[in-house]
Amino acid sequence: MEYQTKRGGRVILSDIQTYPKQDGWTPLEAMAKTISVETGITQALLKQNELADSVKDSDYSGFLVNFLREQIRDLKELGDHVTRLKRVGPGIGEYLYDKYSIMKK
């Protein structure tokens, strides 16, 4: 928003869609939904980057590249979590994965 305002743009905020079911998700379901949301964000950033390229706005395109790199890194990390959660299985496997994942940070 700060960048857009600095460049003379106007910020228009809208509601963020929520999922109807949030309570009782398994860790695997939560990670899958997170990947879905992050993929949508990545697609929106790619559209903005295409727009910046089409109008030859290299400053904005360069600005967006940082966010795209972060999105790719986050999607990889989430994908790794999904893979590991599938391997450990539900119940005690999820519990131990959660417990030891937090301790590594």
N, CA, C and O atoms as CSV, one atom per row, in Angstrom:
chain,resi,resn,atom,element,x,y,z
A,1,MET,N,N,0.833,-1.183,0.000
A,1,MET,CA,C,0.000,0.000,0.000
A,1,MET,C,C,0.877,1.245,0.000
A,1,MET,O,O,0.593,2.226,-0.688
A,2,GLU,N,N,1.950,1.184,0.788
A,2,GLU,CA,C,2.848,2.332,0.852
A,2,GLU,C,C,3.470,2.606,-0.518
A,2,GLU,O,O,3.560,3.756,-0.947
A,3,TYR,N,N,3.902,1.537,-1.202
A,3,TYR,CA,C,4.511,1.681,-2.522
A,3,TYR,C,C,3.504,2.257,-3.516
A,3,TYR,O,O,3.833,3.149,-4.298
A,4,GLN,N,N,2.287,1.746,-3.479
A,4,GLN,CA,C,1.253,2.212,-4.410
A,4,GLN,C,C,0.942,3.688,-4.174
A,4,GLN,O,O,0.802,4.451,-5.130
A,5,THR,N,N,0.836,4.087,-2.938
A,5,THR,CA,C,0.561,5.477,-2.600
A,5,THR,C,C,1.723,6.376,-3.022
A,5,THR,O,O,1.518,7.473,-3.542
A,6,LYS,N,N,2.931,5.900,-2.791
A,6,LYS,CA,C,4.118,6.670,-3.158
A,6,LYS,C,C,4.178,6.926,-4.660
A,6,LYS,O,O,4.673,7.965,-5.097
A,7,ARG,N,N,3.678,5.988,-5.441
A,7,ARG,CA,C,3.702,6.115,-6.896
A,7,ARG,C,C,2.482,6.840,-7.443
A,7,ARG,O,O,2.309,6.931,-8.658
A,8,GLY,N,N,1.622,7.365,-6.547
A,8,GLY,CA,C,0.475,8.137,-6.991
A,8,GLY,C,C,-0.790,7.323,-7.169
A,8,GLY,O,O,-1.793,7.827,-7.675
A,9,GLY,N,N,-0.747,6.074,-6.757
A,9,GLY,CA,C,-1.915,5.213,-6.889
A,9,GLY,C,C,-2.864,5.365,-5.729
A,9,GLY,O,O,-2.598,6.102,-4.780
A,10,ARG,N,N,-3.967,4.665,-5.812
A,10,ARG,CA,C,-4.977,4.700,-4.764
A,10,ARG,C,C,-5.197,3.281,-4.260
A,10,ARG,O,O,-5.292,2.344,-5.052
A,11,VAL,N,N,-5.277,3.125,-2.966
A,11,VAL,CA,C,-5.465,1.810,-2.361
A,11,VAL,C,C,-6.954,1.565,-2.147
A,11,VAL,O,O,-7.650,2.367,-1.524
A,12,ILE,N,N,-7.423,0.443,-2.676
A,12,ILE,CA,C,-8.817,0.048,-2.492
A,12,ILE,C,C,-8.809,-1.307,-1.792
A,12,ILE,O,O,-8.323,-2.292,-2.347
A,13,LEU,N,N,-9.338,-1.357,-0.594
A,13,LEU,CA,C,-9.362,-2.593,0.178
A,13,LEU,C,C,-10.701,-3.296,0.001
A,13,LEU,O,O,-11.743,-2.652,-0.125
A,14,SER,N,N,-10.659,-4.610,-0.005
A,14,SER,CA,C,-11.896,-5.387,-0.089
A,14,SER,C,C,-11.849,-6.503,0.952
A,14,SER,O,O,-10.805,-6.774,1.544
A,15,ASP,N,N,-12.991,-7.141,1.163
A,15,ASP,CA,C,-13.070,-8.220,2.130
A,15,ASP,C,C,-12.227,-9.404,1.677
A,15,ASP,O,O,-12.066,-9.652,0.482
A,16,ILE,N,N,-11.695,-10.124,2.651
A,16,ILE,CA,C,-10.949,-11.341,2.372
A,16,ILE,C,C,-11.893,-12.508,2.604
A,16,ILE,O,O,-12.508,-12.626,3.664
A,17,GLN,N,N,-12.000,-13.365,1.603
A,17,GLN,CA,C,-12.904,-14.508,1.700
A,17,GLN,C,C,-12.384,-15.517,2.726
A,17,GLN,O,O,-11.194,-15.827,2.757
A,18,THR,N,N,-13.279,-16.016,3.551
A,18,THR,CA,C,-12.903,-17.048,4.517
A,18,THR,C,C,-13.536,-18.365,4.097
A,18,THR,O,O,-14.495,-18.395,3.326
A,19,TYR,N,N,-12.994,-19.428,4.609
A,19,TYR,CA,C,-13.561,-20.740,4.349
A,19,TYR,C,C,-14.680,-21.005,5.335
A,19,TYR,O,O,-14.565,-20.644,6.506
A,20,PRO,N,N,-15.763,-21.629,4.887
A,20,PRO,CA,C,-16.894,-21.868,5.788
A,20,PRO,C,C,-16.522,-22.772,6.967
A,20,PRO,O,O,-17.013,-22.574,8.079
A,21,LYS,N,N,-15.674,-23.743,6.733
A,21,LYS,CA,C,-15.276,-24.648,7.815
A,21,LYS,C,C,-13.851,-24.304,8.236
A,21,LYS,O,O,-12.934,-24.300,7.414
A,22,GLN,N,N,-13.678,-24.021,9.501
A,22,GLN,CA,C,-12.332,-23.758,9.997
A,22,GLN,C,C,-12.034,-24.573,11.244
A,22,GLN,O,O,-10.891,-24.979,11.455
A,23,ASP,N,N,-13.035,-24.818,12.069
A,23,ASP,CA,C,-12.808,-25.601,13.275
A,23,ASP,C,C,-12.749,-27.080,12.928
A,23,ASP,O,O,-13.492,-27.556,12.070
A,24,GLY,N,N,-11.885,-27.783,13.583
A,24,GLY,CA,C,-11.814,-29.220,13.401
A,24,GLY,C,C,-11.020,-29.677,12.188
A,24,GLY,O,O,-11.056,-30.858,11.842
A,25,TRP,N,N,-10.303,-28.767,11.534
A,25,TRP,CA,C,-9.465,-29.183,10.423
A,25,TRP,C,C,-8.325,-30.040,10.939
A,25,TRP,O,O,-7.793,-29.789,12.021
A,26,THR,N,N,-7.952,-31.042,10.173
A,26,THR,CA,C,-6.736,-31.784,10.493
A,26,THR,C,C,-5.560,-30.907,10.059
A,26,THR,O,O,-5.742,-29.996,9.251
A,27,PRO,N,N,-4.371,-31.163,10.575
A,27,PRO,CA,C,-3.217,-30.384,10.115
A,27,PRO,C,C,-3.025,-30.469,8.600
A,27,PRO,O,O,-2.638,-29.490,7.960
A,28,LEU,N,N,-3.297,-31.636,8.038
A,28,LEU,CA,C,-3.155,-31.803,6.601
A,28,LEU,C,C,-4.160,-30.941,5.837
A,28,LEU,O,O,-3.809,-30.330,4.827
A,29,GLU,N,N,-5.402,-30.888,6.311
A,29,GLU,CA,C,-6.415,-30.028,5.683
A,29,GLU,C,C,-6.025,-28.560,5.785
A,29,GLU,O,O,-6.174,-27.804,4.825
A,30,ALA,N,N,-5.531,-28.162,6.942
A,30,ALA,CA,C,-5.127,-26.765,7.145
A,30,ALA,C,C,-3.997,-26.378,6.195
A,30,ALA,O,O,-4.009,-25.295,5.611
A,31,MET,N,N,-3.027,-27.269,6.047
A,31,MET,CA,C,-1.911,-26.990,5.133
A,31,MET,C,C,-2.401,-26.925,3.687
A,31,MET,O,O,-1.956,-26.071,2.921
A,32,ALA,N,N,-3.310,-27.818,3.311
A,32,ALA,CA,C,-3.841,-27.819,1.946
A,32,ALA,C,C,-4.596,-26.517,1.657
A,32,ALA,O,O,-4.450,-25.948,0.575
A,33,LYS,N,N,-5.397,-26.045,2.611
A,33,LYS,CA,C,-6.118,-24.782,2.420
A,33,LYS,C,C,-5.140,-23.612,2.338
A,33,LYS,O,O,-5.331,-22.682,1.554
A,34,THR,N,N,-4.094,-23.671,3.158
A,34,THR,CA,C,-3.088,-22.614,3.133
A,34,THR,C,C,-2.401,-22.563,1.775
A,34,THR,O,O,-2.162,-21.482,1.237
A,35,ILE,N,N,-2.084,-23.727,1.222
A,35,ILE,CA,C,-1.474,-23.778,-0.104
A,35,ILE,C,C,-2.418,-23.177,-1.129
A,35,ILE,O,O,-1.982,-22.455,-2.026
A,36,SER,N,N,-3.705,-23.465,-1.007
A,36,SER,CA,C,-4.706,-22.919,-1.928
A,36,SER,C,C,-4.722,-21.392,-1.877
A,36,SER,O,O,-4.751,-20.730,-2.914
A,37,VAL,N,N,-4.704,-20.844,-0.679
A,37,VAL,CA,C,-4.706,-19.383,-0.513
A,37,VAL,C,C,-3.413,-18.780,-1.068
A,37,VAL,O,O,-3.447,-17.790,-1.798
A,38,GLU,N,N,-2.283,-19.382,-0.720
A,38,GLU,CA,C,-0.992,-18.859,-1.172
A,38,GLU,C,C,-0.856,-18.949,-2.695
A,38,GLU,O,O,-0.240,-18.080,-3.311
A,39,THR,N,N,-1.422,-19.987,-3.301
A,39,THR,CA,C,-1.400,-20.116,-4.747
A,39,THR,C,C,-2.205,-18.987,-5.391
A,39,THR,O,O,-1.799,-18.434,-6.413
A,40,GLY,N,N,-3.339,-18.653,-4.792
A,40,GLY,CA,C,-4.138,-17.532,-5.287
A,40,GLY,C,C,-3.382,-16.214,-5.209
A,40,GLY,O,O,-3.451,-15.395,-6.126
A,41,ILE,N,N,-2.667,-16.015,-4.123
A,41,ILE,CA,C,-1.859,-14.802,-3.966
A,41,ILE,C,C,-0.759,-14.760,-5.025
A,41,ILE,O,O,-0.500,-13.717,-5.626
A,42,THR,N,N,-0.120,-15.898,-5.243
A,42,THR,CA,C,0.940,-15.976,-6.253
A,42,THR,C,C,0.380,-15.647,-7.639
A,42,THR,O,O,1.010,-14.916,-8.403
A,43,GLN,N,N,-0.800,-16.183,-7.967
A,43,GLN,CA,C,-1.419,-15.893,-9.258
A,43,GLN,C,C,-1.715,-14.400,-9.406
A,43,GLN,O,O,-1.505,-13.824,-10.473
A,44,ALA,N,N,-2.203,-13.778,-8.334
A,44,ALA,CA,C,-2.490,-12.338,-8.379
A,44,ALA,C,C,-1.204,-11.532,-8.592
A,44,ALA,O,O,-1.196,-10.559,-9.346
A,45,LEU,N,N,-0.129,-11.936,-7.933
A,45,LEU,CA,C,1.153,-11.248,-8.111
A,45,LEU,C,C,1.679,-11.425,-9.534
A,45,LEU,O,O,2.237,-10.495,-10.117
A,46,LEU,N,N,1.500,-12.620,-10.085
A,46,LEU,CA,C,1.937,-12.857,-11.467
A,46,LEU,C,C,1.155,-12.000,-12.454
A,46,LEU,O,O,1.722,-11.497,-13.425
A,47,LYS,N,N,-0.149,-11.828,-12.213
A,47,LYS,CA,C,-0.963,-10.962,-13.077
A,47,LYS,C,C,-0.475,-9.518,-12.991
A,47,LYS,O,O,-0.379,-8.823,-14.002
A,48,GLN,N,N,-0.170,-9.079,-11.779
A,48,GLN,CA,C,0.341,-7.713,-11.611
A,48,GLN,C,C,1.682,-7.551,-12.322
A,48,GLN,O,O,1.957,-6.517,-12.932
A,49,ASN,N,N,2.506,-8.589,-12.233
A,49,ASN,CA,C,3.811,-8.526,-12.885
A,49,ASN,C,C,3.662,-8.482,-14.402
A,49,ASN,O,O,4.401,-7.763,-15.074
A,50,GLU,N,N,2.710,-9.247,-14.951
A,50,GLU,CA,C,2.435,-9.188,-16.388
A,50,GLU,C,C,1.977,-7.788,-16.795
A,50,GLU,O,O,2.391,-7.268,-17.831
A,51,LEU,N,N,1.129,-7.190,-15.980
A,51,LEU,CA,C,0.656,-5.835,-16.254
A,51,LEU,C,C,1.825,-4.850,-16.243
A,51,LEU,O,O,1.935,-3.994,-17.121
A,52,ALA,N,N,2.692,-4.981,-15.242
A,52,ALA,CA,C,3.856,-4.089,-15.155
A,52,ALA,C,C,4.756,-4.260,-16.372
A,52,ALA,O,O,5.280,-3.280,-16.901
A,53,ASP,N,N,4.937,-5.501,-16.818
A,53,ASP,CA,C,5.760,-5.738,-18.009
A,53,ASP,C,C,5.112,-5.158,-19.266
A,53,ASP,O,O,5.795,-4.621,-20.138
A,54,SER,N,N,3.779,-5.275,-19.347
A,54,SER,CA,C,3.091,-4.794,-20.544
A,54,SER,C,C,3.157,-3.274,-20.688
A,54,SER,O,O,3.135,-2.753,-21.803
A,55,VAL,N,N,3.237,-2.566,-19.565
A,55,VAL,CA,C,3.341,-1.103,-19.637
A,55,VAL,C,C,4.781,-0.634,-19.426
A,55,VAL,O,O,5.053,0.555,-19.260
A,56,LYS,N,N,5.689,-1.607,-19.437
A,56,LYS,CA,C,7.132,-1.332,-19.309
A,56,LYS,C,C,7.476,-0.580,-18.018
A,56,LYS,O,O,8.274,0.357,-18.027
A,57,ASP,N,N,6.867,-1.003,-16.920
A,57,ASP,CA,C,7.147,-0.410,-15.605
A,57,ASP,C,C,8.108,-1.337,-14.863
A,57,ASP,O,O,7.693,-2.165,-14.052
A,58,SER,N,N,9.382,-1.184,-15.151
A,58,SER,CA,C,10.384,-2.082,-14.569
A,58,SER,C,C,10.543,-1.879,-13.057
A,58,SER,O,O,10.914,-2.811,-12.344
A,59,ASP,N,N,10.265,-0.670,-12.568
A,59,ASP,CA,C,10.346,-0.440,-11.124
A,59,ASP,C,C,9.320,-1.287,-10.382
A,59,ASP,O,O,9.641,-1.931,-9.383
A,60,TYR,N,N,8.096,-1.281,-10.870
A,60,TYR,CA,C,7.032,-2.059,-10.220
A,60,TYR,C,C,7.293,-3.556,-10.377
A,60,TYR,O,O,7.089,-4.326,-9.438
A,61,SER,N,N,7.735,-3.958,-11.541
A,61,SER,CA,C,8.048,-5.364,-11.783
A,61,SER,C,C,9.149,-5.832,-10.828
A,61,SER,O,O,9.058,-6.913,-10.247
A,62,GLY,N,N,10.165,-5.025,-10.675
A,62,GLY,CA,C,11.252,-5.352,-9.742
A,62,GLY,C,C,10.767,-5.423,-8.311
A,62,GLY,O,O,11.218,-6.268,-7.538
A,63,PHE,N,N,9.854,-4.542,-7.958
A,63,PHE,CA,C,9.254,-4.541,-6.625
A,63,PHE,C,C,8.499,-5.848,-6.388
A,63,PHE,O,O,8.587,-6.435,-5.309
A,64,LEU,N,N,7.760,-6.299,-7.396
A,64,LEU,CA,C,6.956,-7.518,-7.264
A,64,LEU,C,C,7.806,-8.779,-7.202
A,64,LEU,O,O,7.403,-9.766,-6.586
A,65,VAL,N,N,8.957,-8.761,-7.823
A,65,VAL,CA,C,9.816,-9.948,-7.846
A,65,VAL,C,C,10.157,-10.406,-6.428
A,65,VAL,O,O,10.222,-11.607,-6.168
A,66,ASN,N,N,10.371,-9.479,-5.526
A,66,ASN,CA,C,10.681,-9.852,-4.137
A,66,ASN,C,C,9.535,-10.637,-3.512
A,66,ASN,O,O,9.762,-11.621,-2.808
A,67,PHE,N,N,8.312,-10.205,-3.767
A,67,PHE,CA,C,7.156,-10.908,-3.218
A,67,PHE,C,C,6.985,-12.273,-3.880
A,67,PHE,O,O,6.623,-13.247,-3.221
A,68,LEU,N,N,7.246,-12.338,-5.174
A,68,LEU,CA,C,7.127,-13.619,-5.874
A,68,LEU,C,C,8.148,-14.626,-5.354
A,68,LEU,O,O,7.833,-15.805,-5.191
A,69,ARG,N,N,9.350,-14.173,-5.100
A,69,ARG,CA,C,10.371,-15.070,-4.524
A,69,ARG,C,C,9.912,-15.605,-3.168
A,69,ARG,O,O,10.056,-16.792,-2.877
A,70,GLU,N,N,9.365,-14.725,-2.356
A,70,GLU,CA,C,8.871,-15.131,-1.039
A,70,GLU,C,C,7.725,-16.137,-1.171
A,70,GLU,O,O,7.658,-17.114,-0.426
A,71,GLN,N,N,6.831,-15.890,-2.121
A,71,GLN,CA,C,5.705,-16.805,-2.338
A,71,GLN,C,C,6.193,-18.189,-2.755
A,71,GLN,O,O,5.693,-19.198,-2.260
A,72,ILE,N,N,7.150,-18.240,-3.647
A,72,ILE,CA,C,7.685,-19.518,-4.108
A,72,ILE,C,C,8.333,-20.264,-2.952
A,72,ILE,O,O,8.140,-21.470,-2.800
A,73,ARG,N,N,9.093,-19.556,-2.145
A,73,ARG,CA,C,9.732,-20.176,-0.978
A,73,ARG,C,C,8.676,-20.701,0.005
A,73,ARG,O,O,8.806,-21.806,0.533
A,74,ASP,N,N,7.637,-19.903,0.243
A,74,ASP,CA,C,6.574,-20.320,1.162
A,74,ASP,C,C,5.806,-21.533,0.633
A,74,ASP,O,O,5.489,-22.447,1.394
A,75,LEU,N,N,5.505,-21.543,-0.678
A,75,LEU,CA,C,4.792,-22.674,-1.259
A,75,LEU,C,C,5.624,-23.953,-1.174
A,75,LEU,O,O,5.082,-25.030,-0.925
A,76,LYS,N,N,6.915,-23.843,-1.374
A,76,LYS,CA,C,7.802,-25.007,-1.240
A,76,LYS,C,C,7.768,-25.531,0.186
A,76,LYS,O,O,7.652,-26.738,0.403
A,77,GLU,N,N,7.868,-24.636,1.157
A,77,GLU,CA,C,7.862,-25.032,2.560
A,77,GLU,C,C,6.527,-25.683,2.937
A,77,GLU,O,O,6.510,-26.697,3.635
A,78,LEU,N,N,5.425,-25.114,2.485
A,78,LEU,CA,C,4.112,-25.698,2.769
A,78,LEU,C,C,3.973,-27.068,2.119
A,78,LEU,O,O,3.425,-27.990,2.722
A,79,GLY,N,N,4.463,-27.202,0.897
A,79,GLY,CA,C,4.438,-28.492,0.216
A,79,GLY,C,C,5.236,-29.545,0.969
A,79,GLY,O,O,4.832,-30.705,1.054
A,80,ASP,N,N,6.378,-29.126,1.514
A,80,ASP,CA,C,7.189,-30.042,2.327
A,80,ASP,C,C,6.427,-30.493,3.567
A,80,ASP,O,O,6.483,-31.663,3.944
A,81,HIS,N,N,5.712,-29.560,4.202
A,81,HIS,CA,C,4.906,-29.918,5.378
A,81,HIS,C,C,3.827,-30.936,5.003
A,81,HIS,O,O,3.606,-31.907,5.727
A,82,VAL,N,N,3.163,-30.712,3.881
A,82,VAL,CA,C,2.110,-31.636,3.440
A,82,VAL,C,C,2.699,-33.027,3.214
A,82,VAL,O,O,2.126,-34.026,3.649
A,83,THR,N,N,3.831,-33.088,2.541
A,83,THR,CA,C,4.481,-34.378,2.289
A,83,THR,C,C,4.814,-35.084,3.595
A,83,THR,O,O,4.555,-36.279,3.740
A,84,ARG,N,N,5.381,-34.358,4.537
A,84,ARG,CA,C,5.752,-34.966,5.824
A,84,ARG,C,C,4.523,-35.389,6.618
A,84,ARG,O,O,4.527,-36.446,7.249
A,85,LEU,N,N,3.478,-34.579,6.594
A,85,LEU,CA,C,2.257,-34.941,7.313
A,85,LEU,C,C,1.614,-36.193,6.726
A,85,LEU,O,O,1.067,-37.014,7.463
A,86,LYS,N,N,1.676,-36.343,5.411
A,86,LYS,CA,C,1.156,-37.560,4.790
A,86,LYS,C,C,1.975,-38.773,5.218
A,86,LYS,O,O,1.429,-39.856,5.428
A,87,ARG,N,N,3.287,-38.587,5.347
A,87,ARG,CA,C,4.160,-39.694,5.749
A,87,ARG,C,C,3.909,-40.137,7.181
A,87,ARG,O,O,3.868,-41.336,7.458
A,88,VAL,N,N,3.738,-39.180,8.102
A,88,VAL,CA,C,3.598,-39.552,9.520
A,88,VAL,C,C,2.205,-40.061,9.841
A,88,VAL,O,O,2.030,-40.806,10.805
A,89,GLY,N,N,1.224,-39.678,9.063
A,89,GLY,CA,C,-0.138,-40.140,9.288
A,89,GLY,C,C,-0.827,-39.387,10.408
A,89,GLY,O,O,-0.213,-38.581,11.107
A,90,PRO,N,N,-2.132,-39.665,10.569
A,90,PRO,CA,C,-2.917,-38.967,11.597
A,90,PRO,C,C,-2.597,-39.467,13.007
A,90,PRO,O,O,-1.908,-40.468,13.199
A,91,GLY,N,N,-3.122,-38.734,13.975
A,91,GLY,CA,C,-2.976,-39.143,15.377
A,91,GLY,C,C,-1.622,-38.808,15.947
A,91,GLY,O,O,-1.179,-37.661,15.891
A,92,ILE,N,N,-0.954,-39.827,16.504
A,92,ILE,CA,C,0.324,-39.611,17.187
A,92,ILE,C,C,1.390,-39.073,16.229
A,92,ILE,O,O,2.266,-38.308,16.631
A,93,GLY,N,N,1.307,-39.483,14.953
A,93,GLY,CA,C,2.268,-38.983,13.963
A,93,GLY,C,C,2.172,-37.475,13.811
A,93,GLY,O,O,3.192,-36.786,13.791
A,94,GLU,N,N,0.946,-36.955,13.703
A,94,GLU,CA,C,0.738,-35.504,13.593
A,94,GLU,C,C,1.211,-34.798,14.860
A,94,GLU,O,O,1.833,-33.737,14.797
A,95,TYR,N,N,0.910,-35.394,16.001
A,95,TYR,CA,C,1.304,-34.795,17.270
A,95,TYR,C,C,2.827,-34.667,17.344
A,95,TYR,O,O,3.349,-33.600,17.665
A,96,LEU,N,N,3.528,-35.750,17.047
A,96,LEU,CA,C,4.986,-35.728,17.134
A,96,LEU,C,C,5.591,-34.796,16.085
A,96,LEU,O,O,6.574,-34.106,16.357
A,97,TYR,N,N,5.007,-34.776,14.896
A,97,TYR,CA,C,5.501,-33.867,13.859
A,97,TYR,C,C,5.376,-32.424,14.327
A,97,TYR,O,O,6.309,-31.633,14.186
A,98,ASP,N,N,4.220,-32.088,14.884
A,98,ASP,CA,C,3.987,-30.740,15.393
A,98,ASP,C,C,4.967,-30.418,16.514
A,98,ASP,O,O,5.580,-29.350,16.526
A,99,LYS,N,N,5.106,-31.323,17.430
A,99,LYS,CA,C,5.990,-31.098,18.591
A,99,LYS,C,C,7.436,-30.859,18.167
A,99,LYS,O,O,8.069,-29.917,18.644
A,100,TYR,N,N,7.960,-31.686,17.292
A,100,TYR,CA,C,9.356,-31.553,16.905
A,100,TYR,C,C,9.590,-30.479,15.847
A,100,TYR,O,O,10.704,-29.969,15.728
A,101,SER,N,N,8.570,-30.129,15.086
A,101,SER,CA,C,8.708,-29.031,14.127
A,101,SER,C,C,8.855,-27.699,14.847
A,101,SER,O,O,9.632,-26.840,14.430
A,102,ILE,N,N,8.105,-27.534,15.928
A,102,ILE,CA,C,8.169,-26.288,16.706
A,102,ILE,C,C,9.521,-26.167,17.398
A,102,ILE,O,O,10.077,-25.072,17.488
A,103,MET,N,N,10.049,-27.280,17.884
A,103,MET,CA,C,11.320,-27.247,18.610
A,103,MET,C,C,12.487,-26.876,17.711
A,103,MET,O,O,13.486,-26.347,18.199
A,104,LYS,N,N,12.390,-27.139,16.410
A,104,LYS,CA,C,13.478,-26.834,15.481
A,104,LYS,C,C,13.631,-25.348,15.229
A,104,LYS,O,O,14.710,-24.890,14.854
A,105,LYS,N,N,12.562,-24.590,15.431
A,105,LYS,CA,C,12.590,-23.161,15.107
A,105,LYS,C,C,13.349,-22.363,16.108
A,105,LYS,O,O,13.461,-21.145,15.971
